[in-house]
């Protein structure tokens, strides 16, 4: 619950940092260390990219991970019987 509140405010906080021009450059990286946003290259705002990354459509990898997790939970449920 606390974690959810923090994540929900990340986009607004980033937007504020962008508007205040506190940093010369903002980059956003995924867990696999690939850069998905660089303010020196991309024209869109970092906050928009982060919004889509956190709350947008799931990637194929994320969908597959969910499917595998659900299958594993089903298997564990059958073990308990």
N, C-alpha and C positions, 0 to 999 in steps of 0.2 A: 504494500500500500504506500509506504513512504517512498520507495523506489519509483513507483508510478508517478507520484507527484513531482519528483525531481525530473523525470524524463519529459513530462508534459510541459515543464517550464524551460527546457533546453532551447527550444526553437525561439521563444520570446526573448530569452537572454541573449542568444546569438544575434537576433535581429537588432537588439539594442546596442550590442557591441559594434555591429556593422554601421549603424546609423551614427554612432558617436565617433566612428573612425579611430578607434583606439589602437588597432593593429594595422601594420603595413600590408600584411598578407594573412589570409585565413585559408587553411586547407582542412578538408574532411577526409578521413580514411575509414575504410571498412576493416572488419576484423582480419581479413586476409592481407592487410597492409596495402591494399590498392587505393590509390588516391581517386576519390570520386568528385572532388571539388577543389579548385585552386582559384582564388580570387584574382590572381594575376593573369589567368587564362580565360576563365569562364565569365560570361556577362550576367548570368542569372545570380540572384542573391544566395548566399550561403544558407540563410534561414529557409529558403524555399527548398533547397536540396536536402537539408536535414529533415525538414517536414516530410518530404516524400520518402526519404530513407527510413525514418522511424515509424511513420503512420500510413505510408502508401501501400500499393499492391505488393504482395509477397513475391519474392523471386522463386524460380523453379527449385533452387536448392533449399530454400526455406520450406516450400510446400512438401518436398521430398522428406526433409527432416521431420516435419509434423507427421507425415504418413508413417514413417518408421517408428516414431515415438508412440503413435496410436497402436500400431501393430504390437509393439513390445508390451504396452500396457495390457492389451488383450491377452497376450501370452501369459503374463504374470497373473492375470485374473483367473485364467484356466488352471494354473498351477495350484492356486489356493483351494480349488474345488476338490 
